[in-house]
Amino acid sequence: MKVVIAGAGAVGTHLAKLLSAENQDIILMDPDKEKLNFSRSNLEMITMVGSCTSLRDLTEIGTKEADLFIAVTPEESINITACMLASKMGAKRTFARIDNYEYLLPKNKEFFDKLGIGSMVYPEMLAAKEIVSALKRPWARQWIELCGGSIILVGIKIRDNAELVNKYLYDLGSTNKKFHIVAIKRRSITIIPTGKDQILADDIVFFTTTKEYVEELPKLAGKLIFDVKNVMIMGGSRIAIRTSQYLPDNTKIKLLEADKEKSYKLLENLPKNATVFHNDGRNADFLLEEGIKDMDAFIAVTGNSEANILACLAAKRFGVKKTVAEVENMDYISMAESMDIGTIINKKLITVNNIYRYLLNADVSNVKSLTIANADVAEIIARPNSIITKKEVKKITFPKNVTLGGLIRNGEPILIEGDTLIEPYDHVVVFCLDDALRDAEKLFN
């Protein structure tokens, strides 16, 4: 597949590296030569200094032969224009990063299809939805609904009072019928566990389970279940606005914005249950005055990753049970996770995930990368006569760093065990570390 990516920012570069590792024909272009000077050791891709709205440059890179043209520059108008040009020049599919929710409304789909823009992604909207999902289940670090919600992947930090602490997986016995542990994140290392692995306090454990049993997980992990009714948000960003709009109407929201003029403009876009304060969320006296100790959740979504991390740490010290930090600096994600920040949002990774799932060869209906575990979880359909359907799971040699979390057969969820025989057309949940997803796909084709 020939893929042209316009924009060598964090999203474009990360996506190019992912696809390059999978032997795709990648061309990454950007007008700024410095952005293309990243390390390309062991990566097969072509870089070009050029403008994605220049007919000459688009012709030079062979846009007319492109299977997919992706425009992810910081400027929405450039992305829209580039996709329109690429489509008219012959690119089979186009994908644009946008900043306008109106473009995604169903009534406008036909309009953009005629312009040649096949798909669009609005990072701030996706990030806001992730935050709202995190507040619905504040005891979870990660929550991903798979197979239409029939199977759920949950990442939970294990407290020292948890029932699972110091247990070996082989000791869990019949409990495994209610859930399957697909991975353990211990400090900076993620492992696919075996029966000999032990669960320790402060591990982040990833479970696959069903709706029937998911509510049993918080107790096993030493977590309390509570409703989020009072929320404080630091930063009047587009993510903050969208989050406020998506939260339930009975949620009381206090939004803090340091810029006075911006704080007034925010009032035009926020729901009635939100109050705007002109103040810096790092002001401890102000936080106490506005009842930080009574908050169920604190969300930091300024454009400054360091400020967001520090603010969440402060909120934790004031007793806030759930904190969410937007961490756009990729180098800070592991550090923030180790500091017990809570849920970490990175809209670059969310955007890449949204695009990436369109590019897989197998019948993968949903792929999500886990921000805190360097891993992918995918739904893959088992094709007739594929390797995965030939014998029981325990008799199949799986690629390194791959495990199965569950499957859907005739609409019913099944948690996979060693004796499970996967049948053709089963929808299987596959958990992969690093870049093992392509290797896993081969078992299903």
C-alpha positions, 0 to 999 in steps of 0.5 A: 500500500502506498501512503502519503502523509502530509505533516511531519508533526507528532501525529504524522511522524508517529503514524509514518513510523508505525506504517514503515515498520509494517513494510508499507510504502510511506512518503512523509512530506513537510515544508519544514526540513528540520521536522524531517530530520528525525532518526530513521534507522531501521525505518523504510520511508521516503521523506520530502520537503514540500507543500501538500497544497502544491500541485507540483510537489503532489505530482512529484511524490506520485499522489495519483498512485497513492492508496491513501493520502493523509493530511495531518498538518496543524492547519485544518484548511491546509488539510482539507485543501490537500485532500481535495487536491489529492483526490482529484489527482487520483488518490484512492482514499483521503483522511484529514485532521480537522478542528471543526465538529460541524464537519463530522455531522452526518448531514455533511458527509455527502458534501465532503464525499463529493469534495473528495474527503473520505474520512476526517478526525477531530482529535479534541473531540476524541480526547473529550470522549476518552475523558468522559469515559474515564469519569464514568468508571473512575476506578479504571485506568483504561476502559475499552469496549470491544465486540460492540461492548460484549467484551471489555478490556479494563486496566486497573492499578492494584492497591496494597489492600487488594484481594489479588496482591501477591497472588500467582495467576495459577492460584486464581483457579475458577476466578479466571472464568470471570476474567482473563488477565492479558497483561501486567504493567510493572513500572515501565515494563509490560509483560504478557503473564503466565501462570507463574507470574505474580500480581504485586501492589502498584501493578497496572493489571489489564483484564478482559471480562464481560458486562456480567462480571466487570463490576467485581473487578474494583473490589479485587483491585482494592478500589472503591466505586463512586459516582463523579458529580463534582468536576473541576477542569483546568484550562479552557481548551477545546478539549475542556469545552467538549468534555463539559458538553459531553458530561451528564447534565447533573454534573457540576463543573467548575472550569478554570482559565487563566486568560481573562478574555478567553474566560469570558468567551468560554461562557458562550460554548459551555452548558448551564451546569458549568461555571467559569473562573478566571484563575490559574488552577495551580493557585492552591489558595484559590483551589481550596476556596473553590472547594477542591476537597469536595471534588470527585474529579480534577481534569487538567487540559491546558497546553502545558503537559508539565502544568497538567501533571503538577496540577493533578498531583496537587489535586491528589494531595487535596484528596481528589479521588480521580484525576485526568491529565492531558500529556502531549509530550510523549517523553512525559507519559511514562513518568506521569503514569509512574507518579500515580496521576490517574488517567492520561490523555494524549490526543496525538496517540488517539488520532493515530489510533483512529487513522491506523485502524483503517490501514490493517489488512485483516478483518480488524474492526477496532484497534486501540493503542494503550497509552500506558502500556505500549500495546495494541488491542484488536478485534480480529475475525477468524477466517475459514481454514486459518491457522487459529481454527485448526486446533485448541489455543494451548496447542498453537504457537503464538508470536512473542508478545501476543495473547487472546483475551476473549471472543464473540461467537453467535453474539455470545461472549466467551473468555478464552481458555487453553482448551478453547477451539476458535471457530471460523468467523469468531470475533477474537480479542487479541492483545499485542505488545510492541509491533506484534499485531501484524504477526498476530494477523497471520494466524487469522488469515 
